[in-house]
């Protein structure tokens, strides 16, 4: 029997301490972080006047009434195709940007990336830059280390609580919910949601940063199918940098490449990888290695771009000393144009559907038990359950009518005098309607007669209809 230990299936996480870097891509990431977090935290507090009977929260997922509000747009449950269309557009957008610029979503706008950047910023403010954090990690626990760690974890926790709290504000009136949360009168699901999101944000952003991207997120595996030889992605120009070497004054230094093996690109990487090893699953293309390398190249008097956005198809050209093709030639190709056309087509269709929809709607359901009733005078009556939907912000009077091949029907509304009914603001109203044909009507002897029910808003002259059938006594 072998005395060798079986291989370990789990490797403990090696902590990563990214060094501070400045440059164009780092500034871009700071701007994206500020804008995205600003949108996330502030959006629930934006007000939008929809009238006295409506919520004035600009963006609200109203689960109680099964509606979604986005400024002037209101999406009802039966209009879920708008949400489905937006999700399809989001998927196509990811395909488009990945095929053109690689994992640009992961590197700049993914929530895991944004909050990890924020947590690292807090860590750097409190514990210092890379070297100070490495020393703190390796030293024994003392009062200073405890103080720094507790301070850092406290700030992380406050950010995590704000993150979870901001999320629940999208599902209820934000000022009201905040008051209920503070006075401990909010529903349990609100506290549970905040607790779960606080724990996940604190853990993922603070302790599982790169592990979430490598092991938990499926996108690194999927994105490989979205990229090809013309995709612009962050890469190391090995034909220019190799062979690398630190000593530039010793004999044979003229044979060295531009890379001085300073590891600046490795030290700034939040994933802890070496971009010089080629494309890797862990690389999120945040481009911080570009800023770090360009800074070094300027200091040693070498051209920038040793690490930069480039494509596989341009490698032979650059090896031969020719300039790469313009970026637009890589972006505007058949694959990306197909994605763009599909994405734009769905967007245009959604906008057209949004502006073509009516503010009043009706659905008609014939009562089938019984199909008809014969009255004492020989008339035959059908019963219908009609659902009226008023999307306006105030009560409206709707007038019901019908059209059919025969005009000798009479229409009556249960509980109402005449053929009009008041529908409350922004609600669905159920109304039972009777359609009766006289004993001499041709519809009585027919098996079915096509009928179209109409609803009209006299105030706005809007009309909507729904088709149904009238059941006679004919076989």
Secondary structure in CASP SS format (residue, H / E / C, confidence):
PFRMAT SS
TARGET T0000
AUTHOR 0000-0000-0000
METHOD secondary structure of the structure
MODEL  1
X C 1.00
X C 1.00
X C 1.00
X C 1.00
X C 1.00
X C 1.00
X C 1.00
X C 1.00
X C 1.00
X C 1.00
X C 1.00
X C 1.00
X C 1.00
X C 1.00
X C 1.00
X C 1.00
X C 1.00
X C 1.00
X C 1.00
X C 1.00
X C 1.00
X C 1.00
X C 1.00
X H 1.00
X H 1.00
X H 1.00
X H 1.00
X H 1.00
X H 1.00
X H 1.00
X H 1.00
X H 1.00
X H 1.00
X H 1.00
X H 1.00
X H 1.00
X H 1.00
X H 1.00
X H 1.00
X H 1.00
X H 1.00
X H 1.00
X H 1.00
X H 1.00
X H 1.00
X C 1.00
X E 1.00
X C 1.00
X C 1.00
X C 1.00
X C 1.00
X C 1.00
X C 1.00
X C 1.00
X C 1.00
X C 1.00
X E 1.00
X C 1.00
X E 1.00
X E 1.00
X E 1.00
X E 1.00
X C 1.00
X C 1.00
X C 1.00
X C 1.00
X E 1.00
X E 1.00
X E 1.00
X E 1.00
X C 1.00
X C 1.00
X E 1.00
X E 1.00
X E 1.00
X E 1.00
X H 1.00
X H 1.00
X H 1.00
X H 1.00
X H 1.00
X H 1.00
X H 1.00
X H 1.00
X H 1.00
X H 1.00
X H 1.00
X H 1.00
X H 1.00
X H 1.00
X H 1.00
X H 1.00
X H 1.00
X H 1.00
X H 1.00
X H 1.00
X H 1.00
X H 1.00
X H 1.00
X H 1.00
X H 1.00
X C 1.00
X C 1.00
X H 1.00
X H 1.00
X H 1.00
X H 1.00
X H 1.00
X H 1.00
X C 1.00
X H 1.00
X H 1.00
X H 1.00
X H 1.00
X H 1.00
X H 1.00
X H 1.00
X H 1.00
X H 1.00
X H 1.00
X H 1.00
X H 1.00
X H 1.00
X H 1.00
X H 1.00
X H 1.00
X H 1.00
X C 1.00
X C 1.00
X H 1.00
X H 1.00
X H 1.00
X H 1.00
X H 1.00
X H 1.00
X H 1.00
X H 1.00
X H 1.00
X C 1.00
X C 1.00
X C 1.00
X C 1.00
X H 1.00
X H 1.00
X H 1.00
X H 1.00
X H 1.00
X H 1.00
X H 1.00
X H 1.00
X H 1.00
X H 1.00
X H 1.00
X H 1.00
X H 1.00
X H 1.00
X H 1.00
X H 1.00
X H 1.00
X H 1.00
X H 1.00
X H 1.00
X H 1.00
X H 1.00
X H 1.00
X H 1.00
X H 1.00
X H 1.00
X H 1.00
X H 1.00
X H 1.00
X C 1.00
X C 1.00
X H 1.00
X H 1.00
X H 1.00
X H 1.00
X H 1.00
X H 1.00
X H 1.00
X H 1.00
X H 1.00
X C 1.00
X C 1.00
X C 1.00
X C 1.00
X C 1.00
X H 1.00
X H 1.00
X H 1.00
X H 1.00
X H 1.00
X H 1.00
X H 1.00
X H 1.00
X H 1.00
X H 1.00
X H 1.00
X H 1.00
X H 1.00
X H 1.00
X H 1.00
X H 1.00
X H 1.00
X H 1.00
X H 1.00
X C 1.00
X C 1.00
X H 1.00
X H 1.00
X H 1.00
X H 1.00
X H 1.00
X H 1.00
X H 1.00
X H 1.00
X C 1.00
X C 1.00
X H 1.00
X H 1.00
X H 1.00
X H 1.00
X H 1.00
X H 1.00
X H 1.00
X H 1.00
X C 1.00
X C 1.00
X C 1.00
X C 1.00
X C 1.00
X C 1.00
X E 1.00
X E 1.00
X E 1.00
X E 1.00
X C 1.00
X H 1.00
X H 1.00
X H 1.00
X H 1.00
X C 1.00
X C 1.00
X C 1.00
X C 1.00
X C 1.00
X C 1.00
X C 1.00
X C 1.00
X C 1.00
X C 1.00
X C 1.00
X H 1.00
X H 1.00
X H 1.00
X C 1.00
X C 1.00
X C 1.00
X C 1.00
X C 1.00
X C 1.00
X C 1.00
X C 1.00
X H 1.00
X H 1.00
X H 1.00
X H 1.00
X C 1.00
X C 1.00
X C 1.00
X C 1.00
X C 1.00
X C 1.00
X C 1.00
X H 1.00
X H 1.00
X H 1.00
X C 1.00
X C 1.00
X C 1.00
X C 1.00
X C 1.00
X C 1.00
X C 1.00
X C 1.00
X C 1.00
X C 1.00
X H 1.00
X H 1.00
X H 1.00
X H 1.00
X H 1.00
X H 1.00
X H 1.00
X H 1.00
X H 1.00
X H 1.00
X H 1.00
X H 1.00
X H 1.00
X C 1.00
X C 1.00
X C 1.00
X C 1.00
X C 1.00
X C 1.00
X E 1.00
X E 1.00
X E 1.00
X E 1.00
X C 1.00
X C 1.00
X C 1.00
X C 1.00
X H 1.00
X H 1.00
X H 1.00
X H 1.00
X H 1.00
X C 1.00
X C 1.00
X C 1.00
X C 1.00
X C 1.00
X C 1.00
X C 1.00
X H 1.00
X H 1.00
X H 1.00
X H 1.00
X H 1.00
X C 1.00
X C 1.00
X H 1.00
X H 1.00
X H 1.00
X H 1.00
X H 1.00
X H 1.00
X H 1.00
X H 1.00
X H 1.00
X H 1.00
X H 1.00
X H 1.00
X H 1.00
X H 1.00
X H 1.00
X H 1.00
X H 1.00
X H 1.00
X H 1.00
X H 1.00
X H 1.00
X H 1.00
X H 1.00
X C 1.00
X C 1.00
X C 1.00
X E 1.00
X E 1.00
X E 1.00
X E 1.00
X E 1.00
X E 1.00
X E 1.00
X C 1.00
X C 1.00
X C 1.00
X C 1.00
X C 1.00
X C 1.00
X E 1.00
X E 1.00
X C 1.00
X C 1.00
X C 1.00
X C 1.00
X C 1.00
X E 1.00
X E 1.00
X E 1.00
X E 1.00
X E 1.00
X E 1.00
X E 1.00
X E 1.00
X E 1.00
X E 1.00
X E 1.00
X C 1.00
X C 1.00
X C 1.00
X C 1.00
X C 1.00
X E 1.00
X E 1.00
X E 1.00
X E 1.00
X E 1.00
X E 1.00
X E 1.00
X E 1.00
X E 1.00
X C 1.00
X C 1.00
X C 1.00
X C 1.00
X E 1.00
X E 1.00
X E 1.00
X E 1.00
X E 1.00
X C 1.00
X C 1.00
X C 1.00
X C 1.00
X C 1.00
X C 1.00
X E 1.00
X E 1.00
X E 1.00
X E 1.00
X C 1.00
X C 1.00
X C 1.00
X E 1.00
X E 1.00
X E 1.00
X E 1.00
X E 1.00
X E 1.00
X E 1.00
X E 1.00
X E 1.00
X E 1.00
X E 1.00
X C 1.00
X C 1.00
X C 1.00
X C 1.00
X H 1.00
X H 1.00
X H 1.00
X H 1.00
X C 1.00
X C 1.00
X E 1.00
X E 1.00
X E 1.00
X E 1.00
X E 1.00
X E 1.00
X E 1.00
X E 1.00
X E 1.00
X E 1.00
X C 1.00
X C 1.00
X C 1.00
X C 1.00
X E 1.00
X E 1.00
X E 1.00
X E 1.00
X E 1.00
X E 1.00
X E 1.00
X E 1.00
X E 1.00
X E 1.00
X C 1.00
X C 1.00
X C 1.00
X C 1.00
END
